[in-house]
Amino acid sequence: MHLRIVTINVQNREGDKRRLDLLNQELRRLEPDLVALQEVVDDGHLDELLEGTGLHGTHQSAGLPYTPPFVGRYGGNAVACRWPHHIVEVLDLRVAGAADVPWCTVAVKVPLPEVGDVLFISATAAWRLDDEAVREQQALALTDLDARHRTDLPTIIAGDFNAEPDAASIRYLTGRQSLSGRSVHYHDAWAIAGDGPGHTWSVDNANAAALFDQIVRQPGHRRRLDYVFTGSWHAHPRARCEVRAARLAFDEPVDGVWPSDHYGVVVDVDIEIDTPLRALSAGNPSAGSGFVDS
């Protein structure tokens, strides 16, 4: 089955009100199946973003019995899916050092026609430049969340991780280093199929200029912070999720208006069950055995 996945930080309701229409128009044009959205304000914002797309949206507030601080201004995480889905967990990641972060990780199970349920997670990590130790804790919590709810189909995780590919949190997620004596492996879709550096937070974007001036204060700043990850064989031995394409979106102004202070990422994948029985029928008697993560 072919899936199109999009992640975009929509920058809450800051700035030019025309941004909302630009975000909505691009979502309509892209026709995604799974969307991870960050900084969505819980005041009808999600419905406006998704109007006319045919997507079913769920905000983090639907799974929380309380309201995190600052969520009214900076928004929270949300998901949007082509099919009805249900929340399995909303994880509050306000750990020590990031008590003011209102973005909770949203995990939903989505029934894919004729394929089965897939776990889809929208995530945001701590944003400060010196918060990598916090992001490491959040990455560990994120993979624990996946382990609690994953299905046979490879988990899909998308969002704004506020870390470059060589950061410890991203290296951990992609199997290139351990954290706290633990290791995992997910595929970074851009590393597989993206063209170029894939910067999603850039000085070239006028909407980001004020924040760059406030916290970076260096010229020519560009980073890849937004990702789509897919679970690998180690945790999903009976299925596969093959990345076919990865590109940027929401990365151009329209009539001088930028859609957001982040660019989005669009990823196309083919996902399917590949059972041990199928491998056995192909003449491989060792298929389906061996060392497999549960």
C-alpha positions as a Markdown table, in Angstrom:
| # | Residue | x | y | z |
|---|---|---|---|---|
| 1 | Met | 0.0 | 0.0 | 0.0 |
| 2 | His | 1.3 | 3.5 | -0.9 |
| 3 | Leu | 1.2 | 6.2 | 1.8 |
| 4 | Arg | 2.1 | 9.9 | 1.7 |
| 5 | Ile | 3.3 | 11.3 | 5.0 |
| 6 | Val | 3.7 | 15.0 | 5.8 |
| 7 | Thr | 5.1 | 16.8 | 8.8 |
| 8 | Ile | 4.8 | 20.5 | 9.3 |
| 9 | Asn | 5.2 | 22.9 | 12.3 |
| 10 | Val | 2.5 | 25.4 | 11.6 |
| 11 | Gln | 3.8 | 28.1 | 14.0 |
| 12 | Asn | 0.6 | 28.4 | 16.0 |
| 13 | Arg | -1.3 | 31.6 | 15.0 |
| 14 | Glu | 1.6 | 34.0 | 15.0 |
| 15 | Gly | 2.1 | 36.6 | 12.2 |
| 16 | Asp | 0.2 | 37.1 | 9.0 |
| 17 | Lys | -3.3 | 35.6 | 9.1 |
| 18 | Arg | -3.0 | 34.6 | 5.4 |
| 19 | Arg | -0.6 | 31.9 | 6.5 |
| 20 | Leu | -3.6 | 29.7 | 7.5 |
| 21 | Asp | -4.9 | 29.6 | 3.9 |
| 22 | Leu | -1.5 | 28.8 | 2.5 |
| 23 | Leu | -1.1 | 25.9 | 4.9 |
| 24 | Asn | -4.5 | 24.6 | 4.0 |
| 25 | Gln | -4.0 | 25.0 | 0.3 |
| 26 | Glu | -0.7 | 23.1 | 0.4 |
| 27 | Leu | -2.3 | 20.3 | 2.4 |
| 28 | Arg | -5.1 | 20.0 | -0.2 |
| 29 | Arg | -2.5 | 20.0 | -3.0 |
| 30 | Leu | -0.3 | 17.3 | -1.4 |
| 31 | Glu | -3.2 | 15.0 | -0.6 |
| 32 | Pro | -1.4 | 13.2 | 2.3 |
| 33 | Asp | -2.6 | 10.1 | 4.1 |
| 34 | Leu | -0.9 | 10.8 | 7.4 |
| 35 | Val | 0.0 | 14.3 | 8.8 |
| 36 | Ala | 2.0 | 15.2 | 11.9 |
| 37 | Leu | 1.3 | 18.8 | 12.9 |
| 38 | Gln | 3.1 | 20.8 | 15.6 |
| 39 | Glu | 2.1 | 24.1 | 17.3 |
| 40 | Val | -1.6 | 23.7 | 16.6 |
| 41 | Val | -3.7 | 25.9 | 18.9 |
| 42 | Asp | -6.8 | 24.2 | 20.4 |
| 43 | Asp | -9.3 | 26.8 | 19.4 |
| 44 | Gly | -10.6 | 25.4 | 16.1 |
| 45 | His | -7.2 | 25.9 | 14.5 |
| 46 | Leu | -7.0 | 22.2 | 13.5 |
| 47 | Asp | -10.4 | 22.3 | 11.7 |
| 48 | Glu | -9.4 | 25.3 | 9.8 |
| 49 | Leu | -6.1 | 23.8 | 8.7 |
| 50 | Leu | -7.8 | 20.6 | 7.5 |
| 51 | Glu | -10.9 | 22.2 | 5.9 |
| 52 | Gly | -11.6 | 20.5 | 2.6 |
| 53 | Thr | -8.8 | 18.0 | 2.9 |
| 54 | Gly | -10.9 | 15.0 | 3.8 |
| 55 | Leu | -8.6 | 14.3 | 6.7 |
| 56 | His | -9.6 | 13.3 | 10.2 |
| 57 | Gly | -7.8 | 15.4 | 12.8 |
| 58 | Thr | -7.0 | 14.8 | 16.5 |
| 59 | His | -5.4 | 17.3 | 18.8 |
| 60 | Gln | -3.4 | 16.3 | 21.8 |
| 61 | Ser | -6.1 | 17.9 | 24.0 |
| 62 | Ala | -8.4 | 15.0 | 23.1 |
| 63 | Gly | -6.2 | 12.7 | 25.2 |
| 64 | Leu | -5.2 | 14.9 | 28.1 |
| 65 | Pro | -7.3 | 15.5 | 31.3 |
| 66 | Tyr | -5.5 | 18.8 | 31.8 |
| 67 | Thr | -4.0 | 21.7 | 29.8 |
| 68 | Pro | -0.2 | 22.2 | 29.8 |
| 69 | Pro | 1.1 | 25.7 | 30.4 |
| 70 | Phe | 1.6 | 28.0 | 27.4 |
| 71 | Val | -0.5 | 25.7 | 25.1 |
| 72 | Gly | -2.9 | 28.5 | 24.4 |
| 73 | Arg | -0.2 | 30.6 | 22.9 |
| 74 | Tyr | 2.2 | 28.0 | 21.4 |
| 75 | Gly | -0.2 | 25.2 | 20.6 |
| 76 | Gly | 0.2 | 21.5 | 20.9 |
| 77 | Asn | 0.8 | 18.5 | 18.6 |
| 78 | Ala | -1.9 | 17.0 | 16.4 |
| 79 | Val | -2.3 | 14.3 | 13.8 |
| 80 | Ala | -4.5 | 14.1 | 10.7 |
| 81 | Cys | -5.2 | 10.9 | 8.9 |
| 82 | Arg | -7.1 | 9.8 | 5.7 |
| 83 | Trp | -9.0 | 7.3 | 7.9 |
| 84 | Pro | -10.7 | 7.4 | 11.2 |
| 85 | His | -8.2 | 6.5 | 14.0 |
| 86 | His | -8.0 | 6.3 | 17.8 |
| 87 | Ile | -5.6 | 7.7 | 20.4 |
| 88 | Val | -3.6 | 5.1 | 22.2 |
| 89 | Glu | -1.5 | 7.6 | 24.3 |
| 90 | Val | -0.7 | 11.2 | 24.7 |
| 91 | Leu | 2.7 | 11.6 | 26.3 |
| 92 | Asp | 3.6 | 14.7 | 28.3 |
| 93 | Leu | 7.3 | 15.3 | 27.8 |
| 94 | Arg | 7.8 | 18.2 | 30.2 |
| 95 | Val | 10.9 | 16.6 | 31.8 |
| 96 | Ala | 13.4 | 18.5 | 33.9 |
| 97 | Gly | 14.9 | 21.3 | 31.8 |
| 98 | Ala | 11.8 | 21.6 | 29.6 |
| 99 | Ala | 9.0 | 22.4 | 32.0 |
| 100 | Asp | 7.6 | 25.1 | 29.7 |
| 101 | Val | 7.2 | 22.9 | 26.6 |
| 102 | Pro | 3.5 | 22.5 | 25.9 |
| 103 | Trp | 3.8 | 20.0 | 23.0 |
| 104 | Cys | 2.8 | 16.5 | 24.0 |
| 105 | Thr | 3.6 | 13.5 | 21.8 |
| 106 | Val | 0.4 | 12.1 | 20.2 |
| 107 | Ala | 0.2 | 8.4 | 19.3 |
| 108 | Val | -2.7 | 7.0 | 17.3 |
| 109 | Lys | -3.5 | 3.7 | 15.7 |
| 110 | Val | -4.7 | 4.0 | 12.1 |
| 111 | Pro | -6.5 | 1.1 | 10.3 |
| 112 | Leu | -5.0 | 0.9 | 6.8 |
| 113 | Pro | -7.3 | -0.8 | 4.3 |
| 114 | Glu | -6.4 | -4.4 | 3.6 |
| 115 | Val | -3.1 | -4.0 | 5.5 |
| 116 | Gly | -3.8 | -3.5 | 9.2 |
| 117 | Asp | -3.3 | -1.1 | 12.0 |
| 118 | Val | -0.2 | 1.2 | 12.0 |
| 119 | Leu | 1.1 | 3.2 | 14.9 |
| 120 | Phe | 1.5 | 6.9 | 13.9 |
| 121 | Ile | 3.2 | 9.3 | 16.2 |
| 122 | Ser | 3.4 | 13.1 | 16.1 |
| 123 | Ala | 6.3 | 14.4 | 18.2 |
| 124 | Thr | 8.1 | 17.6 | 19.2 |
| 125 | Ala | 11.3 | 17.9 | 21.2 |
| 126 | Ala | 12.7 | 20.6 | 23.4 |
| 127 | Trp | 13.7 | 23.6 | 21.3 |
| 128 | Arg | 16.5 | 25.4 | 23.0 |
| 129 | Leu | 19.9 | 25.1 | 21.4 |
| 130 | Asp | 21.5 | 23.8 | 24.7 |
| 131 | Asp | 18.7 | 21.3 | 25.4 |
| 132 | Glu | 20.2 | 18.2 | 23.8 |
| 133 | Ala | 20.4 | 16.4 | 27.2 |
| 134 | Val | 16.6 | 17.0 | 27.5 |
| 135 | Arg | 16.1 | 15.8 | 23.9 |
| 136 | Glu | 17.9 | 12.6 | 24.8 |
| 137 | Gln | 15.5 | 11.9 | 27.6 |
| 138 | Gln | 12.6 | 12.7 | 25.3 |
| 139 | Ala | 13.9 | 10.3 | 22.6 |
| 140 | Leu | 14.1 | 7.5 | 25.1 |
| 141 | Ala | 10.6 | 8.2 | 26.2 |
| 142 | Leu | 9.4 | 8.3 | 22.6 |
| 143 | Thr | 10.9 | 4.9 | 21.8 |
| 144 | Asp | 9.3 | 3.5 | 25.0 |
| 145 | Leu | 6.0 | 4.8 | 23.8 |
| 146 | Asp | 6.5 | 3.0 | 20.5 |
| 147 | Ala | 7.4 | -0.2 | 22.2 |
| 148 | Arg | 4.1 | -0.1 | 24.3 |
| 149 | His | 1.9 | 0.2 | 21.3 |
| 150 | Arg | 3.6 | -0.8 | 18.0 |
| 151 | Thr | 1.9 | -3.2 | 15.6 |
| 152 | Asp | 3.2 | -5.6 | 13.0 |
| 153 | Leu | 3.4 | -2.7 | 10.5 |
| 154 | Pro | 6.4 | -0.5 | 11.0 |
| 155 | Thr | 5.7 | 2.5 | 13.2 |
| 156 | Ile | 5.8 | 5.9 | 11.6 |
| 157 | Ile | 7.1 | 8.8 | 13.7 |
| 158 | Ala | 7.1 | 12.4 | 12.4 |
| 159 | Gly | 7.6 | 15.8 | 13.8 |
| 160 | Asp | 9.9 | 18.7 | 14.8 |
| 161 | Phe | 12.8 | 17.2 | 16.7 |
| 162 | Asn | 14.7 | 20.5 | 17.1 |
| 163 | Ala | 18.0 | 18.6 | 16.5 |
| 164 | Glu | 20.3 | 18.1 | 13.6 |
| 165 | Pro | 21.1 | 14.6 | 12.2 |
| 166 | Asp | 24.4 | 14.4 | 14.1 |
| 167 | Ala | 22.8 | 15.2 | 17.5 |
| 168 | Ala | 22.8 | 12.4 | 20.0 |
| 169 | Ser | 19.0 | 12.2 | 20.1 |
| 170 | Ile | 18.8 | 11.6 | 16.3 |
| 171 | Arg | 21.8 | 9.4 | 16.3 |
| 172 | Tyr | 20.1 | 7.2 | 18.9 |
| 173 | Leu | 16.9 | 7.0 | 16.9 |
| 174 | Thr | 18.8 | 6.0 | 13.7 |
| 175 | Gly | 20.8 | 3.3 | 15.5 |
| 176 | Arg | 24.2 | 5.2 | 15.4 |
| 177 | Gln | 24.7 | 5.4 | 19.1 |
| 178 | Ser | 23.3 | 4.2 | 22.4 |
| 179 | Leu | 21.7 | 6.3 | 25.2 |
| 180 | Ser | 21.6 | 5.1 | 28.8 |
| 181 | Gly | 22.8 | 1.7 | 27.7 |
| 182 | Arg | 20.0 | 1.3 | 25.2 |
| 183 | Ser | 19.8 | 1.3 | 21.4 |
| 184 | Val | 17.1 | 1.2 | 18.7 |
| 185 | His | 16.9 | 1.6 | 15.0 |
| 186 | Tyr | 14.5 | 3.7 | 12.8 |
| 187 | His | 15.0 | 4.7 | 9.2 |
| 188 | Asp | 15.4 | 8.5 | 8.6 |
| 189 | Ala | 13.4 | 9.0 | 5.4 |
| 190 | Trp | 15.3 | 12.0 | 4.2 |
| 191 | Ala | 18.7 | 10.1 | 4.6 |
| 192 | Ile | 17.2 | 7.4 | 2.3 |
| 193 | Ala | 15.5 | 9.4 | -0.4 |
| 194 | Gly | 16.0 | 13.2 | 0.2 |
| 195 | Asp | 17.9 | 15.4 | -2.2 |
| 196 | Gly | 20.3 | 17.9 | -0.7 |
| 197 | Pro | 20.7 | 19.0 | 2.9 |
| 198 | Gly | 17.0 | 19.1 | 3.6 |
| 199 | His | 17.2 | 22.2 | 5.8 |
| 200 | Thr | 13.8 | 22.9 | 7.4 |
| 201 | Trp | 14.7 | 25.8 | 9.6 |
| 202 | Ser | 16.5 | 28.4 | 7.6 |
| 203 | Val | 17.6 | 32.1 | 7.7 |
| 204 | Asp | 16.1 | 32.2 | 4.1 |
| 205 | Asn | 12.6 | 32.0 | 5.7 |
| 206 | Ala | 11.5 | 35.5 | 6.8 |
| 207 | Asn | 9.1 | 34.0 | 9.4 |
| 208 | Ala | 12.1 | 32.6 | 11.3 |
| 209 | Ala | 14.2 | 35.7 | 11.1 |
| 210 | Ala | 13.1 | 37.2 | 14.5 |
| 211 | Leu | 13.8 | 34.0 | 16.4 |
| 212 | Phe | 17.2 | 33.6 | 14.7 |
| 213 | Asp | 18.0 | 37.2 | 15.8 |
| 214 | Gln | 16.9 | 36.4 | 19.4 |
| 215 | Ile | 18.5 | 33.0 | 20.0 |
| 216 | Val | 21.1 | 32.2 | 17.3 |
| 217 | Arg | 22.6 | 35.6 | 16.5 |
| 218 | Gln | 24.8 | 34.2 | 13.7 |
| 219 | Pro | 24.5 | 34.7 | 9.9 |
| 220 | Gly | 23.6 | 32.0 | 7.4 |
| 221 | His | 22.0 | 29.7 | 9.9 |
| 222 | Arg | 20.3 | 26.6 | 8.4 |
| 223 | Arg | 19.4 | 23.3 | 10.0 |
| 224 | Arg | 17.5 | 20.1 | 9.3 |
| 225 | Leu | 15.1 | 19.7 | 12.3 |
| 226 | Asp | 12.0 | 18.0 | 10.9 |
| 227 | Tyr | 11.9 | 14.3 | 10.3 |
| 228 | Val | 9.9 | 11.3 | 9.2 |
| 229 | Phe | 11.1 | 8.0 | 10.8 |
| 230 | Thr | 9.9 | 4.5 | 10.0 |
| 231 | Gly | 10.3 | 1.4 | 12.1 |
| 232 | Ser | 12.8 | -1.2 | 10.8 |
| 233 | Trp | 13.0 | -4.9 | 10.5 |
| 234 | His | 14.4 | -5.4 | 14.0 |
| 235 | Ala | 11.0 | -4.4 | 15.6 |
| 236 | His | 8.8 | -5.4 | 12.7 |
| 237 | Pro | 10.1 | -8.6 | 11.2 |
| 238 | Arg | 6.8 | -9.5 | 9.4 |
| 239 | Ala | 6.4 | -6.2 | 7.5 |
| 240 | Arg | 8.2 | -3.5 | 5.6 |
| 241 | Cys | 7.9 | 0.2 | 5.0 |
| 242 | Glu | 10.0 | 1.2 | 2.0 |
| 243 | Val | 10.8 | 4.9 | 1.5 |
| 244 | Arg | 10.3 | 5.9 | -2.1 |
| 245 | Ala | 10.7 | 9.7 | -2.0 |
| 246 | Ala | 11.3 | 12.6 | 0.4 |
| 247 | Arg | 11.1 | 16.3 | -0.3 |
| 248 | Leu | 10.4 | 19.7 | 1.2 |
| 249 | Ala | 7.1 | 21.4 | 1.2 |
| 250 | Phe | 5.7 | 24.7 | 2.6 |
| 251 | Asp | 9.2 | 26.1 | 1.6 |
| 252 | Glu | 8.3 | 29.0 | -0.7 |
| 253 | Pro | 6.5 | 32.3 | 0.0 |
| 254 | Val | 3.3 | 33.2 | -1.8 |
| 255 | Asp | 2.9 | 37.0 | -2.5 |
| 256 | Gly | 5.6 | 37.6 | 0.1 |
| 257 | Val | 3.9 | 35.4 | 2.8 |
| 258 | Trp | 5.7 | 32.3 | 4.2 |
| 259 | Pro | 3.4 | 29.5 | 5.3 |
| 260 | Ser | 5.3 | 28.9 | 8.6 |
| 261 | Asp | 8.7 | 29.5 | 10.2 |
| 262 | His | 9.5 | 25.8 | 9.4 |
| 263 | Tyr | 9.5 | 24.0 | 6.1 |
| 264 | Gly | 7.6 | 20.7 | 6.0 |
| 265 | Val | 8.7 | 17.3 | 4.8 |
| 266 | Val | 6.8 | 15.1 | 2.5 |
| 267 | Val | 7.6 | 11.4 | 2.3 |
| 268 | Asp | 6.1 | 8.6 | 0.1 |
| 269 | Val | 6.4 | 5.0 | 1.3 |
| 270 | Asp | 5.1 | 1.6 | 0.4 |
| 271 | Ile | 4.0 | -0.4 | 3.4 |
| 272 | Glu | 3.0 | -4.0 | 3.6 |
| 273 | Ile | 2.9 | -7.2 | 5.6 |
| 274 | Asp | 5.7 | -9.6 | 4.6 |
| 275 | Thr | 5.0 | -12.7 | 6.6 |
| 276 | Pro | 7.4 | -15.5 | 7.4 |
| 277 | Leu | 5.1 | -17.9 | 5.6 |
| 278 | Arg | 5.6 | -15.9 | 2.4 |
| 279 | Ala | 9.4 | -16.1 | 2.8 |
| 280 | Leu | 9.2 | -19.8 | 3.5 |
| 281 | Ser | 7.2 | -20.4 | 0.4 |
| 282 | Ala | 9.9 | -18.7 | -1.5 |
| 283 | Gly | 12.3 | -21.4 | -0.4 |
| 284 | Asn | 14.0 | -19.8 | 2.5 |
| 285 | Pro | 13.7 | -22.2 | 5.5 |
| 286 | Ser | 15.3 | -19.8 | 7.9 |
| 287 | Ala | 12.9 | -17.0 | 7.3 |
| 288 | Gly | 10.9 | -16.0 | 10.3 |
| 289 | Ser | 13.4 | -17.3 | 12.8 |
| 290 | Gly | 16.4 | -15.8 | 14.5 |
| 291 | Phe | 16.9 | -12.7 | 16.6 |
| 292 | Val | 13.9 | -10.4 | 16.6 |
| 293 | Asp | 12.9 | -7.5 | 18.8 |
| 294 | Ser | 9.5 | -8.1 | 20.4 |
